[in-house]
Amino acid sequence: MAIAQIAANARNPRRHFGEAGMAELAESIREHGVIEPIVVRLVKEGVDQPYEIVAGERRWRAAAMAGLEDIPCRVYRQMDDGTALEVSLVENLCREDIDPIEQAEGYRALVELGLKQKQIGERVKRSQESISNSMRLLNLPRSIQDEISEGRLTASHGEALLEHKGHPGLQLAIAKAAVEENLTTRAVQTFASDHSYELEKAGVLKSLYNAPFDLAGCAGCRDRRAEQGERGDCLNVSCFAEKAKAHEEAEAKELEGLDLVGVSKLRYDAYKWLRPPPAGCRGDCEHRKQAKCGEQMWPVCVDPKCFEQLLAKDGKAKRAEKAASYEGLMEQARERLGDEADLEALGRAAVLVCEQAIRFAKKKNLATALGRIAKPELFDRLKEEGWESGRVRRVRDAALEIANHPVALVRFAAELELMADVGNAVSSDYSHADKLWWLLGMTERKQDGQDTEDPGADGAGKEDGDAISD
């Protein structure tokens, strides 16, 4: 039959034939001819193209490309539209090179003809589940379907994107990232949770972590994506905006006429909680406000820079006061360490130094450990005082001589340990100079001239006491 007498089937689910593949087939036909006839049916006599292709459109196109005028055909003069479409669809769907979207559209067309998915599966030799999964791809946005048809995304990518059905903005954002970054199917499945910050910036979701409204109304919402124990994200940006606006209006109405500030209306870095306020923070300061947080009222400062300055000044004053309270105790410790007859103080000093030296050296060789802890400390201390390098070397040599006198070395190392202990106590609000108090043999801590709790209360005194008895 003349190729010019045959028309293509407008209802053929296959729309992409591939230029490279068509060129190869045309070359084969040019050399060997069309081996397998195409199937056509008579549509209407007396017109230029009375016949329509039922199966074999790819061979028909390649024959025309090869320059053939005629093509072998199997002709059906009586075939209704439904039968012709069914034969065409089944013939194309049985091929391996049809793309997933064309395949899904073919299945849908057969369903529209009245066939059940089970019947379709029997005819194309596929499972009903495979037919159903394939047809679900048609629920994706058209642009994502095109990406699958053109091979930039796979059917597996499409199935992963269907987890966000009903949220095309999110699906498109993830699909774009999958194409640009060549993501695996697994990466597509976890993209929403792994890149929620980027997706929020893109405007396709809103994090519920700092949602200003109560999330009780979001429980069980299909637009809420959350792992167990998490607040999650809202995939319906417009709904989130409406709830946030309603909450803001309700809060503004509640605060109307009151000298209050709503914390949810402030940026997280635009205020500081005054719990407690630093020294110098006046009660009548214009930057001091009452904030409503939930059902409670709390004082806040709406000038964070001023707050930080007052806090730093307050902390500096407290540290200076605390350091001064230790000066007298350190003098007592130095006197006891210098008293050769005070064997109790020397014994306690030895325990402190040995414990620190063993921790430092990670071995129980006392001479080596004491040398490693004391000599470098002395050398660094002299350098900090700005002595010239030659003098430092000479004093370092003298320090090596001190190492041969264990008592002098223990006293020196103990003083360094006590100085570090006091430094930690001054710099931290939660530290106490337990080693200093213990060396002085105090049964109670003394600070600022007041008796306080026993050093064994937090366990430190008991541990060192056990070391002495051992």
RABEL-V781479 format. One record per run of one state. SS is the DSSP state (~ for helix, > for strand, _ for the rest). FROM is the first residue (numbers start at 1). LEN is the number of residues. If there is no record, write none. Layout:
SS:FROM:LEN + SS:FROM:LEN
This chain:
_:1:1 + >:2:1 + ~:3:3 + >:6:2 + _:8:11 + ~:19:14 + _:33:5 + >:38:5 + _:43:8 + >:51:5 + _:56:1 + ~:57:9 + _:66:4 + >:70:1 + _:71:2 + >:73:4 + _:77:4 + ~:81:13 + _:94:6 + ~:100:13 + _:113:4 + ~:117:8 + _:125:3 + ~:128:12 + _:140:2 + ~:142:8 + _:150:5 + ~:155:10 + _:165:3 + ~:168:14 + _:182:3 + ~:185:10 + _:195:1 + ~:196:6 + _:202:4 + >:206:2 + _:208:7 + ~:215:4 + _:219:5 + >:224:2 + _:226:7 + >:233:2 + _:235:2 + ~:237:19 + _:256:4 + >:260:3 + ~:263:3 + _:266:6 + >:272:2 + _:274:14 + >:288:6 + _:294:2 + >:296:6 + _:302:2 + ~:304:35 + _:339:4 + ~:343:19 + _:362:4 + ~:366:19 + _:385:4 + ~:389:14 + _:403:3 + ~:406:22 + _:428:6 + ~:434:6 + _:440:6 + >:446:2 + _:448:2 + >:450:2 + _:452:3 + ~:455:4 + _:459:1 + ~:460:10 + _:470:1
